[in-house]
Amino acid sequence: MKSPKLSLALAGLGIVGKKHATNILKQSRVIDFVACFAPTPAEFQWAVANLTSHGVFIYSQYEEMVAHPGLDAVLISTAAVVHEVEVVQALDQNLHVLCEKPLSTNLEAAAREKPNLKVMCGFSRRFDESYRHAKQITTTGLIGDPSFIRCQSCDRYDAGGFLVQYSELSGGIFIDLGIHDIDLTLWFLGEDLVLKSVTATGAATLHPQLLSTNDRDNAMGLVEFHGGKVAQYYVSRIMAHGQEDSADIIGTEGKVTVNSQPARNLVNLYHAGGVTREVPQDFWARYEHSFSEELREFADCCLLDTTLPMNLAVAVKSVEIAAALQESLITGRQIRFNEQGQRLLMATL
């Protein structure tokens, strides 16, 4: 007897969407890749060249794709500004949803209306072997009570114009990039954390055009939570050497670090000029396995009707914190919250 497969469609074939398409094809044991949505002519041409031979139907309209006969789920990898609309449309078609970050703050209520459906946000670092090992260490109490976290998400510098164009739709550096570190904060320090204050600063160091979209290519954020826990973030788009993401989780009896000395593998090259250690050149080189594991676990949860490995409410809280950081970055003002998490200072963009 053949094992059931999840009939899946993919929305969006940008940089991340193309990577997802490759991963979905690799997951043929549990996933049947039946359709995709290609919103631009370039994406449509790529789909024709790379997916039609695998029997994937290509749609130029999202509404038509989610109405594909026999569809079970959709993976959304389109621009952040349309995530909310597309998730709701998928839920209206009774489809399970795996959506790239960020999620809209309105989606938690929409998902509650469809308790039979699985809705998950794609925070790939939760599926990375190293971060999972660090989580196991903190859970077993080896560092005492985790109280502080220092995170950074740093992309390799892109001299082309993609980043500036992308910033018009991304929501800003904290919402697009720093949100991974915010999610790690809630994962390691506690999902029930209540905001106390948010402060951020930054600069458009190599991409001054980002100022026109209220964005930056480097930023730092400091987040305080009621109860004494603190998070510090550094996010950057201008690393010359490659991808460098790391985290320090500091507890009352020790600390655990992830990727404090970034490396592509365990190889060091010793030569006349010194010792060289390669680092990943982009997010895919660092997290390819994480994306694959995320997809596999999502499919298994849909097929077996088991609990998702991530809480949707936490994904929504991550967006709220990221939005506050982005606002502080733009306005230069600290944003404070009372012990119920209600905002005390109103700042406008």
Short mmCIF file of the C-alpha atoms (twelve columns), coordinates in Angstrom:
data_MODEL
# 
_entry.id   MODEL 
# 
loop_
_atom_site.group_PDB 
_atom_site.id 
_atom_site.type_symbol 
_atom_site.label_atom_id 
_atom_site.label_alt_id 
_atom_site.label_comp_id 
_atom_site.label_asym_id 
_atom_site.label_seq_id 
_atom_site.Cartn_x 
_atom_site.Cartn_y 
_atom_site.Cartn_z 
_atom_site.pdbx_PDB_model_num 
ATOM 1   C CA . MET A 1   0.000   0.000  0.000   1 
ATOM 2   C CA . LYS A 2   1.426   3.378  -1.043  1 
ATOM 3   C CA . SER A 3   1.891   6.007  1.642   1 
ATOM 4   C CA . PRO A 4   -0.238  9.150  1.226   1 
ATOM 5   C CA . LYS A 5   1.363   12.277 -0.172  1 
ATOM 6   C CA . LEU A 6   0.622   15.930 0.434   1 
ATOM 7   C CA . SER A 7   -0.599  17.653 -2.721  1 
ATOM 8   C CA . LEU A 8   1.278   20.963 -2.566  1 
ATOM 9   C CA . ALA A 9   1.366   24.195 -4.568  1 
ATOM 10  C CA . LEU A 10  4.059   26.882 -4.404  1 
ATOM 11  C CA . ALA A 11  3.306   30.608 -4.659  1 
ATOM 12  C CA . GLY A 12  6.174   32.825 -5.804  1 
ATOM 13  C CA . LEU A 13  9.363   31.978 -7.657  1 
ATOM 14  C CA . GLY A 14  11.748  34.686 -6.526  1 
ATOM 15  C CA . ILE A 15  15.137  33.875 -5.019  1 
ATOM 16  C CA . VAL A 16  13.669  31.946 -2.074  1 
ATOM 17  C CA . GLY A 17  10.790  30.519 -4.129  1 
ATOM 18  C CA . LYS A 18  13.162  28.896 -6.606  1 
ATOM 19  C CA . LYS A 19  15.035  27.291 -3.720  1 
ATOM 20  C CA . HIS A 20  11.737  26.041 -2.311  1 
ATOM 21  C CA . ALA A 21  10.809  24.558 -5.696  1 
ATOM 22  C CA . THR A 22  14.038  22.571 -5.747  1 
ATOM 23  C CA . ASN A 23  13.436  21.361 -2.208  1 
ATOM 24  C CA . ILE A 24  9.839   20.329 -2.903  1 
ATOM 25  C CA . LEU A 25  10.966  18.168 -5.811  1 
ATOM 26  C CA . LYS A 26  13.458  16.472 -3.466  1 
ATOM 27  C CA . GLN A 27  10.630  15.665 -1.022  1 
ATOM 28  C CA . SER A 28  8.800   13.418 -3.474  1 
ATOM 29  C CA . ARG A 29  8.411   10.709 -0.807  1 
ATOM 30  C CA . VAL A 30  5.865   12.776 1.117   1 
ATOM 31  C CA . ILE A 31  4.964   15.610 -1.295  1 
ATOM 32  C CA . ASP A 32  3.309   15.736 -4.682  1 
ATOM 33  C CA . PHE A 33  4.307   19.058 -6.300  1 
ATOM 34  C CA . VAL A 34  1.257   19.797 -8.446  1 
ATOM 35  C CA . ALA A 35  1.121   23.549 -9.114  1 
ATOM 36  C CA . CYS A 36  2.875   26.887 -8.793  1 
ATOM 37  C CA . PHE A 37  2.020   30.569 -9.035  1 
ATOM 38  C CA . ALA A 38  4.452   32.673 -11.091 1 
ATOM 39  C CA . PRO A 39  3.466   36.352 -10.679 1 
ATOM 40  C CA . THR A 40  6.003   37.856 -13.105 1 
ATOM 41  C CA . PRO A 41  6.960   36.987 -16.707 1 
ATOM 42  C CA . ALA A 42  10.502  36.091 -15.602 1 
ATOM 43  C CA . GLU A 43  9.203   33.718 -12.931 1 
ATOM 44  C CA . PHE A 44  6.738   32.198 -15.394 1 
ATOM 45  C CA . GLN A 45  9.545   31.534 -17.884 1 
ATOM 46  C CA . TRP A 46  11.655  29.930 -15.155 1 
ATOM 47  C CA . ALA A 47  8.743   27.693 -14.167 1 
ATOM 48  C CA . VAL A 48  8.205   26.585 -17.769 1 
ATOM 49  C CA . ALA A 49  11.895  25.765 -18.133 1 
ATOM 50  C CA . ASN A 50  12.317  23.986 -14.796 1 
ATOM 51  C CA . LEU A 51  8.975   22.658 -13.565 1 
ATOM 52  C CA . THR A 52  6.772   21.616 -16.468 1 
ATOM 53  C CA . SER A 53  8.881   18.522 -17.088 1 
ATOM 54  C CA . HIS A 54  7.944   17.420 -13.535 1 
ATOM 55  C CA . GLY A 55  4.240   17.752 -14.279 1 
ATOM 56  C CA . VAL A 56  3.759   20.996 -12.342 1 
ATOM 57  C CA . PHE A 57  0.865   23.192 -13.512 1 
ATOM 58  C CA . ILE A 58  1.845   26.860 -13.817 1 
ATOM 59  C CA . TYR A 59  -0.587  29.659 -12.986 1 
ATOM 60  C CA . SER A 60  -0.251  33.398 -13.502 1 
ATOM 61  C CA . GLN A 61  -3.107  34.090 -11.043 1 
ATOM 62  C CA . TYR A 62  -2.905  33.081 -7.384  1 
ATOM 63  C CA . GLU A 63  -6.677  32.629 -7.098  1 
ATOM 64  C CA . GLU A 64  -6.578  30.038 -9.868  1 
ATOM 65  C CA . MET A 65  -3.697  28.149 -8.296  1 
ATOM 66  C CA . VAL A 66  -5.373  27.723 -4.891  1 
ATOM 67  C CA . ALA A 67  -8.430  26.361 -6.711  1 
ATOM 68  C CA . HIS A 68  -6.349  23.611 -8.347  1 
ATOM 69  C CA . PRO A 69  -8.253  20.285 -8.107  1 
ATOM 70  C CA . GLY A 70  -7.202  18.011 -5.257  1 
ATOM 71  C CA . LEU A 71  -4.840  20.512 -3.648  1 
ATOM 72  C CA . ASP A 72  -4.033  19.980 0.054   1 
ATOM 73  C CA . ALA A 73  -1.616  22.772 0.930   1 
ATOM 74  C CA . VAL A 74  0.207   25.837 -0.319  1 
ATOM 75  C CA . LEU A 75  3.694   27.159 0.413   1 
ATOM 76  C CA . ILE A 76  3.688   30.966 0.127   1 
ATOM 77  C CA . SER A 77  6.952   32.612 -0.903  1 
ATOM 78  C CA . THR A 78  5.718   35.821 -2.509  1 
ATOM 79  C CA . ALA A 79  6.348   39.445 -1.479  1 
ATOM 80  C CA . ALA A 80  5.688   40.131 2.219   1 
ATOM 81  C CA . VAL A 81  3.009   42.724 1.460   1 
ATOM 82  C CA . VAL A 82  0.654   40.090 0.000   1 
ATOM 83  C CA . HIS A 83  1.162   37.333 2.581   1 
ATOM 84  C CA . GLU A 84  -1.966  38.165 4.556   1 
ATOM 85  C CA . VAL A 85  -4.280  38.173 1.540   1 
ATOM 86  C CA . GLU A 86  -2.810  34.970 0.143   1 
ATOM 87  C CA . VAL A 87  -2.931  33.073 3.447   1 
ATOM 88  C CA . VAL A 88  -6.600  34.022 3.924   1 
ATOM 89  C CA . GLN A 89  -7.442  32.973 0.358   1 
ATOM 90  C CA . ALA A 90  -5.742  29.625 0.941   1 
ATOM 91  C CA . LEU A 91  -7.647  29.102 4.185   1 
ATOM 92  C CA . ASP A 92  -10.883 29.940 2.351   1 
ATOM 93  C CA . GLN A 93  -10.059 27.035 0.029   1 
ATOM 94  C CA . ASN A 94  -9.506  24.775 3.085   1 
ATOM 95  C CA . LEU A 95  -5.785  24.455 2.413   1 
ATOM 96  C CA . HIS A 96  -2.962  23.976 4.885   1 
ATOM 97  C CA . VAL A 97  -0.448  26.844 4.717   1 
ATOM 98  C CA . LEU A 98  3.303   27.142 5.149   1 
ATOM 99  C CA . CYS A 99  4.118   30.838 4.729   1 
ATOM 100 C CA . GLU A 100 7.468   32.580 4.570   1 
ATOM 101 C CA . LYS A 101 7.986   35.280 7.163   1 
ATOM 102 C CA . PRO A 102 6.634   37.757 8.032   1 
ATOM 103 C CA . LEU A 103 3.053   36.945 8.889   1 
ATOM 104 C CA . SER A 104 0.406   39.615 9.287   1 
ATOM 105 C CA . THR A 105 -0.756  40.298 12.828  1 
ATOM 106 C CA . ASN A 106 -4.307  39.601 11.614  1 
ATOM 107 C CA . LEU A 107 -3.658  36.012 10.556  1 
ATOM 108 C CA . GLU A 108 -3.867  34.411 13.999  1 
ATOM 109 C CA . ALA A 109 -7.606  35.136 14.174  1 
ATOM 110 C CA . ALA A 110 -8.129  33.898 10.602  1 
ATOM 111 C CA . ALA A 111 -6.350  30.629 11.395  1 
ATOM 112 C CA . ARG A 112 -8.425  30.078 14.556  1 
ATOM 113 C CA . GLU A 113 -11.535 29.989 12.354  1 
ATOM 114 C CA . LYS A 114 -10.072 26.937 10.578  1 
ATOM 115 C CA . PRO A 115 -8.838  24.716 13.439  1 
ATOM 116 C CA . ASN A 116 -8.665  21.702 11.134  1 
ATOM 117 C CA . LEU A 117 -5.971  23.357 9.025   1 
ATOM 118 C CA . LYS A 118 -2.251  23.624 9.704   1 
ATOM 119 C CA . VAL A 119 -0.812  27.146 9.405   1 
ATOM 120 C CA . MET A 120 2.908   27.596 10.001  1 
ATOM 121 C CA . CYS A 121 5.419   30.394 9.498   1 
ATOM 122 C CA . GLY A 122 8.717   29.485 7.834   1 
ATOM 123 C CA . PHE A 123 11.327  30.265 10.482  1 
ATOM 124 C CA . SER A 124 14.049  28.015 9.085   1 
ATOM 125 C CA . ARG A 125 16.495  28.414 11.976  1 
ATOM 126 C CA . ARG A 126 14.207  26.395 14.233  1 
ATOM 127 C CA . PHE A 127 14.955  23.444 11.953  1 
ATOM 128 C CA . ASP A 128 18.725  23.928 11.909  1 
ATOM 129 C CA . GLU A 129 20.672  21.185 13.692  1 
ATOM 130 C CA . SER A 130 22.914  23.615 15.593  1 
ATOM 131 C CA . TYR A 131 20.111  25.841 16.874  1 
ATOM 132 C CA . ARG A 132 18.132  22.756 17.870  1 
ATOM 133 C CA . HIS A 133 21.105  21.439 19.808  1 
ATOM 134 C CA . ALA A 134 21.431  24.791 21.585  1 
ATOM 135 C CA . LYS A 135 17.724  24.673 22.412  1 
ATOM 136 C CA . GLN A 136 18.140  21.204 23.895  1 
ATOM 137 C CA . ILE A 137 20.991  22.477 26.070  1 
ATOM 138 C CA . THR A 138 18.907  25.371 27.411  1 
ATOM 139 C CA . THR A 139 15.866  23.159 27.974  1 
ATOM 140 C CA . THR A 140 17.831  20.684 30.090  1 
ATOM 141 C CA . GLY A 141 19.001  23.495 32.385  1 
ATOM 142 C CA . LEU A 142 22.718  23.262 31.663  1 
ATOM 143 C CA . ILE A 143 23.055  27.069 31.572  1 
ATOM 144 C CA . GLY A 144 20.495  27.800 34.263  1 
ATOM 145 C CA . ASP A 145 17.758  30.278 33.421  1 
ATOM 146 C CA . PRO A 146 18.303  31.790 29.931  1 
ATOM 147 C CA . SER A 147 17.969  35.536 30.479  1 
ATOM 148 C CA . PHE A 148 19.948  37.340 27.775  1 
ATOM 149 C CA . ILE A 149 20.397  36.732 24.074  1 
ATOM 150 C CA . ARG A 150 22.673  38.377 21.526  1 
ATOM 151 C CA . CYS A 151 21.854  37.621 17.906  1 
ATOM 152 C CA . GLN A 152 23.021  38.739 14.523  1 
ATOM 153 C CA . SER A 153 21.782  38.131 10.993  1 
ATOM 154 C CA . CYS A 154 24.244  39.304 8.369   1 
ATOM 155 C CA . ASP A 155 23.887  38.862 4.614   1 
ATOM 156 C CA . ARG A 156 26.671  39.151 2.078   1 
ATOM 157 C CA . TYR A 157 27.016  42.525 0.367   1 
ATOM 158 C CA . ASP A 158 25.224  42.782 -2.965  1 
ATOM 159 C CA . ALA A 159 26.589  45.570 -5.147  1 
ATOM 160 C CA . GLY A 160 23.634  45.333 -7.533  1 
ATOM 161 C CA . GLY A 161 20.367  47.181 -7.197  1 
ATOM 162 C CA . PHE A 162 18.280  44.270 -5.922  1 
ATOM 163 C CA . LEU A 163 18.295  45.254 -2.245  1 
ATOM 164 C CA . VAL A 164 16.988  48.764 -2.863  1 
ATOM 165 C CA . GLN A 165 14.200  47.501 -5.102  1 
ATOM 166 C CA . TYR A 166 13.392  44.697 -2.663  1 
ATOM 167 C CA . SER A 167 13.179  47.098 0.290   1 
ATOM 168 C CA . GLU A 168 10.033  48.638 -1.181  1 
ATOM 169 C CA . LEU A 169 8.190   45.387 -0.415  1 
ATOM 170 C CA . SER A 170 10.162  43.797 2.439   1 
ATOM 171 C CA . GLY A 171 8.824   45.854 5.355   1 
ATOM 172 C CA . GLY A 172 12.304  46.902 6.462   1 
ATOM 173 C CA . ILE A 173 15.484  45.296 7.753   1 
ATOM 174 C CA . PHE A 174 14.063  44.221 11.116  1 
ATOM 175 C CA . ILE A 175 10.847  42.786 9.680   1 
ATOM 176 C CA . ASP A 176 12.628  41.033 6.824   1 
ATOM 177 C CA . LEU A 177 15.939  39.996 8.396   1 
ATOM 178 C CA . GLY A 178 15.911  40.651 12.135  1 
ATOM 179 C CA . ILE A 179 12.646  38.773 12.590  1 
ATOM 180 C CA . HIS A 180 14.638  35.514 12.572  1 
ATOM 181 C CA . ASP A 181 16.530  36.697 15.653  1 
ATOM 182 C CA . ILE A 182 13.313  37.850 17.307  1 
ATOM 183 C CA . ASP A 183 11.846  34.395 16.791  1 
ATOM 184 C CA . LEU A 184 14.967  32.846 18.331  1 
ATOM 185 C CA . THR A 185 14.514  35.155 21.334  1 
ATOM 186 C CA . LEU A 186 10.983  33.899 21.935  1 
ATOM 187 C CA . TRP A 187 12.131  30.313 21.407  1 
ATOM 188 C CA . PHE A 188 15.056  30.483 23.833  1 
ATOM 189 C CA . LEU A 189 13.885  32.997 26.450  1 
ATOM 190 C CA . GLY A 190 10.164  32.213 26.512  1 
ATOM 191 C CA . GLU A 191 7.124   32.471 24.265  1 
ATOM 192 C CA . ASP A 192 5.165   34.365 26.932  1 
ATOM 193 C CA . LEU A 193 7.610   37.277 27.171  1 
ATOM 194 C CA . VAL A 194 5.962   40.700 27.568  1 
ATOM 195 C CA . LEU A 195 7.581   43.726 25.928  1 
ATOM 196 C CA . LYS A 196 8.910   46.510 28.148  1 
ATOM 197 C CA . SER A 197 10.858  48.679 25.689  1 
ATOM 198 C CA . VAL A 198 12.228  48.708 22.154  1 
ATOM 199 C CA . THR A 199 15.104  50.854 20.884  1 
ATOM 200 C CA . ALA A 200 16.820  50.743 17.491  1 
ATOM 201 C CA . THR A 201 19.330  52.675 15.416  1 
ATOM 202 C CA . GLY A 202 21.032  52.139 12.089  1 
ATOM 203 C CA . ALA A 203 22.494  53.583 8.892   1 
ATOM 204 C CA . ALA A 204 22.355  53.209 5.130   1 
ATOM 205 C CA . THR A 205 26.099  52.677 4.904   1 
ATOM 206 C CA . LEU A 206 26.596  51.333 1.377   1 
ATOM 207 C CA . HIS A 207 23.024  51.762 0.090   1 
ATOM 208 C CA . PRO A 208 22.051  55.405 0.776   1 
ATOM 209 C CA . GLN A 209 19.048  54.931 -1.533  1 
ATOM 210 C CA . LEU A 210 17.458  52.860 1.249   1 
ATOM 211 C CA . LEU A 211 16.689  56.056 3.131   1 
ATOM 212 C CA . SER A 212 13.997  56.803 0.551   1 
ATOM 213 C CA . THR A 213 12.143  53.639 1.606   1 
ATOM 214 C CA . ASN A 214 12.687  54.195 5.347   1 
ATOM 215 C CA . ASP A 215 15.148  51.328 5.481   1 
ATOM 216 C CA . ARG A 216 18.802  50.769 6.385   1 
ATOM 217 C CA . ASP A 217 21.514  48.286 5.463   1 
ATOM 218 C CA . ASN A 218 22.858  48.079 9.041   1 
ATOM 219 C CA . ALA A 219 20.899  48.309 12.268  1 
ATOM 220 C CA . MET A 220 21.085  47.473 15.961  1 
ATOM 221 C CA . GLY A 221 18.186  46.845 18.290  1 
ATOM 222 C CA . LEU A 222 17.751  46.480 22.029  1 
ATOM 223 C CA . VAL A 223 14.605  44.861 23.427  1 
ATOM 224 C CA . GLU A 224 13.738  44.717 27.135  1 
ATOM 225 C CA . PHE A 225 11.063  42.425 28.505  1 
ATOM 226 C CA . HIS A 226 9.191   42.727 31.793  1 
ATOM 227 C CA . GLY A 227 10.819  40.342 34.252  1 
ATOM 228 C CA . GLY A 228 14.371  41.328 33.349  1 
ATOM 229 C CA . LYS A 229 15.126  39.428 30.156  1 
ATOM 230 C CA . VAL A 230 16.936  41.291 27.369  1 
ATOM 231 C CA . ALA A 231 17.702  40.781 23.677  1 
ATOM 232 C CA . GLN A 232 20.293  42.562 21.556  1 
ATOM 233 C CA . TYR A 233 20.306  42.387 17.750  1 
ATOM 234 C CA . TYR A 234 22.668  43.326 14.944  1 
ATOM 235 C CA . VAL A 235 21.423  43.019 11.377  1 
ATOM 236 C CA . SER A 236 23.409  43.809 8.257   1 
ATOM 237 C CA . ARG A 237 23.259  43.560 4.468   1 
ATOM 238 C CA . ILE A 238 26.902  44.461 3.802   1 
ATOM 239 C CA . MET A 239 29.150  41.618 4.959   1 
ATOM 240 C CA . ALA A 240 32.067  41.393 2.521   1 
ATOM 241 C CA . HIS A 241 33.031  37.816 3.385   1 
ATOM 242 C CA . GLY A 242 29.640  36.063 3.219   1 
ATOM 243 C CA . GLN A 243 26.737  34.942 5.394   1 
ATOM 244 C CA . GLU A 244 27.279  35.293 9.150   1 
ATOM 245 C CA . ASP A 245 24.426  34.490 11.520  1 
ATOM 246 C CA . SER A 246 25.105  33.765 15.171  1 
ATOM 247 C CA . ALA A 247 23.564  33.730 18.632  1 
ATOM 248 C CA . ASP A 248 24.731  33.807 22.248  1 
ATOM 249 C CA . ILE A 249 22.205  32.601 24.816  1 
ATOM 250 C CA . ILE A 250 23.344  33.613 28.311  1 
ATOM 251 C CA . GLY A 251 21.912  32.000 31.417  1 
ATOM 252 C CA . THR A 252 22.358  32.229 35.158  1 
ATOM 253 C CA . GLU A 253 24.849  29.329 35.144  1 
ATOM 254 C CA . GLY A 254 26.549  29.564 31.759  1 
ATOM 255 C CA . LYS A 255 25.974  30.297 28.119  1 
ATOM 256 C CA . VAL A 256 25.636  28.523 24.789  1 
ATOM 257 C CA . THR A 257 26.701  29.973 21.445  1 
ATOM 258 C CA . VAL A 258 25.727  29.118 17.872  1 
ATOM 259 C CA . ASN A 259 28.086  29.824 14.974  1 
ATOM 260 C CA . SER A 260 30.311  32.201 16.963  1 
ATOM 261 C CA . GLN A 261 33.111  31.332 14.533  1 
ATOM 262 C CA . PRO A 262 31.278  30.998 11.202  1 
ATOM 263 C CA . ALA A 263 32.503  28.223 8.942   1 
ATOM 264 C CA . ARG A 264 31.356  26.499 5.780   1 
ATOM 265 C CA . ASN A 265 32.643  23.163 7.107   1 
ATOM 266 C CA . LEU A 266 35.375  21.789 9.398   1 
ATOM 267 C CA . VAL A 267 38.224  22.456 6.943   1 
ATOM 268 C CA . ASN A 268 40.959  25.029 7.650   1 
ATOM 269 C CA . LEU A 269 43.533  25.884 4.957   1 
ATOM 270 C CA . TYR A 270 47.020  26.567 6.303   1 
ATOM 271 C CA . HIS A 271 49.201  28.490 3.836   1 
ATOM 272 C CA . ALA A 272 51.940  31.115 3.583   1 
ATOM 273 C CA . GLY A 273 49.456  33.924 4.048   1 
ATOM 274 C CA . GLY A 274 47.970  32.468 7.222   1 
ATOM 275 C CA . VAL A 275 45.060  30.187 8.044   1 
ATOM 276 C CA . THR A 276 41.868  30.422 5.987   1 
ATOM 277 C CA . ARG A 277 38.429  29.134 6.951   1 
ATOM 278 C CA . GLU A 278 35.658  29.434 4.358   1 
ATOM 279 C CA . VAL A 279 32.247  30.755 5.364   1 
ATOM 280 C CA . PRO A 280 28.854  30.268 3.645   1 
ATOM 281 C CA . GLN A 281 28.344  32.769 0.847   1 
ATOM 282 C CA . ASP A 282 24.557  33.103 1.213   1 
ATOM 283 C CA . PHE A 283 21.602  31.981 3.313   1 
ATOM 284 C CA . TRP A 284 21.033  28.870 1.207   1 
ATOM 285 C CA . ALA A 285 24.537  27.544 1.762   1 
ATOM 286 C CA . ARG A 286 23.937  27.938 5.511   1 
ATOM 287 C CA . TYR A 287 20.327  26.760 5.802   1 
ATOM 288 C CA . GLU A 288 19.570  24.444 2.876   1 
ATOM 289 C CA . HIS A 289 19.075  21.465 5.186   1 
ATOM 290 C CA . SER A 290 16.878  23.560 7.501   1 
ATOM 291 C CA . PHE A 291 14.506  24.476 4.675   1 
ATOM 292 C CA . SER A 292 14.285  20.828 3.662   1 
ATOM 293 C CA . GLU A 293 13.582  19.662 7.221   1 
ATOM 294 C CA . GLU A 294 11.005  22.424 7.729   1 
ATOM 295 C CA . LEU A 295 9.117   21.297 4.633   1 
ATOM 296 C CA . ARG A 296 9.262   17.613 5.586   1 
ATOM 297 C CA . GLU A 297 7.961   18.214 9.105   1 
ATOM 298 C CA . PHE A 298 5.177   20.468 7.824   1 
ATOM 299 C CA . ALA A 299 4.082   17.787 5.344   1 
ATOM 300 C CA . ASP A 300 4.123   15.104 8.042   1 
ATOM 301 C CA . CYS A 301 1.971   17.240 10.349  1 
ATOM 302 C CA . CYS A 302 -0.584  17.794 7.588   1 
ATOM 303 C CA . LEU A 303 -0.698  14.135 6.590   1 
ATOM 304 C CA . LEU A 304 -0.764  12.727 10.133  1 
ATOM 305 C CA . ASP A 305 -2.774  15.567 11.733  1 
ATOM 306 C CA . THR A 306 -0.134  16.091 14.409  1 
ATOM 307 C CA . THR A 307 0.840   19.278 16.242  1 
ATOM 308 C CA . LEU A 308 2.992   21.733 14.326  1 
ATOM 309 C CA . PRO A 309 6.514   22.339 15.717  1 
ATOM 310 C CA . MET A 310 5.849   26.095 15.864  1 
ATOM 311 C CA . ASN A 311 3.163   28.198 17.524  1 
ATOM 312 C CA . LEU A 312 1.431   30.630 15.150  1 
ATOM 313 C CA . ALA A 313 0.870   33.142 17.965  1 
ATOM 314 C CA . VAL A 314 4.650   33.339 18.472  1 
ATOM 315 C CA . ALA A 315 5.150   34.097 14.772  1 
ATOM 316 C CA . VAL A 316 2.643   36.937 15.093  1 
ATOM 317 C CA . LYS A 317 4.387   38.265 18.215  1 
ATOM 318 C CA . SER A 318 7.669   38.266 16.274  1 
ATOM 319 C CA . VAL A 319 6.103   40.547 13.666  1 
ATOM 320 C CA . GLU A 320 4.850   42.923 16.357  1 
ATOM 321 C CA . ILE A 321 8.315   43.200 17.929  1 
ATOM 322 C CA . ALA A 322 9.979   43.594 14.527  1 
ATOM 323 C CA . ALA A 323 7.540   46.354 13.559  1 
ATOM 324 C CA . ALA A 324 8.286   48.200 16.801  1 
ATOM 325 C CA . LEU A 325 12.022  47.929 16.155  1 
ATOM 326 C CA . GLN A 326 11.581  49.183 12.594  1 
ATOM 327 C CA . GLU A 327 9.560   52.125 13.857  1 
ATOM 328 C CA . SER A 328 12.170  52.989 16.481  1 
ATOM 329 C CA . LEU A 329 14.855  52.739 13.800  1 
ATOM 330 C CA . ILE A 330 13.051  55.276 11.609  1 
ATOM 331 C CA . THR A 331 11.859  57.700 14.297  1 
ATOM 332 C CA . GLY A 332 14.839  57.510 16.657  1 
ATOM 333 C CA . ARG A 333 12.471  57.150 19.601  1 
ATOM 334 C CA . GLN A 334 12.266  54.460 22.242  1 
ATOM 335 C CA . ILE A 335 8.917   52.681 22.407  1 
ATOM 336 C CA . ARG A 336 7.727   51.521 25.825  1 
ATOM 337 C CA . PHE A 337 5.051   49.076 26.977  1 
ATOM 338 C CA . ASN A 338 3.245   48.436 30.253  1 
ATOM 339 C CA . GLU A 339 3.225   45.104 32.087  1 
ATOM 340 C CA . GLN A 340 0.317   43.913 29.957  1 
ATOM 341 C CA . GLY A 341 2.311   44.613 26.783  1 
ATOM 342 C CA . GLN A 342 0.228   47.663 25.881  1 
ATOM 343 C CA . ARG A 343 2.049   50.515 24.262  1 
ATOM 344 C CA . LEU A 344 2.793   53.595 26.379  1 
ATOM 345 C CA . LEU A 345 4.447   55.827 23.803  1 
ATOM 346 C CA . MET A 346 2.848   56.469 20.435  1 
ATOM 347 C CA . ALA A 347 5.348   57.139 17.701  1 
ATOM 348 C CA . THR A 348 4.425   57.488 14.064  1 
ATOM 349 C CA . LEU A 349 6.429   56.611 10.981  1 
# 
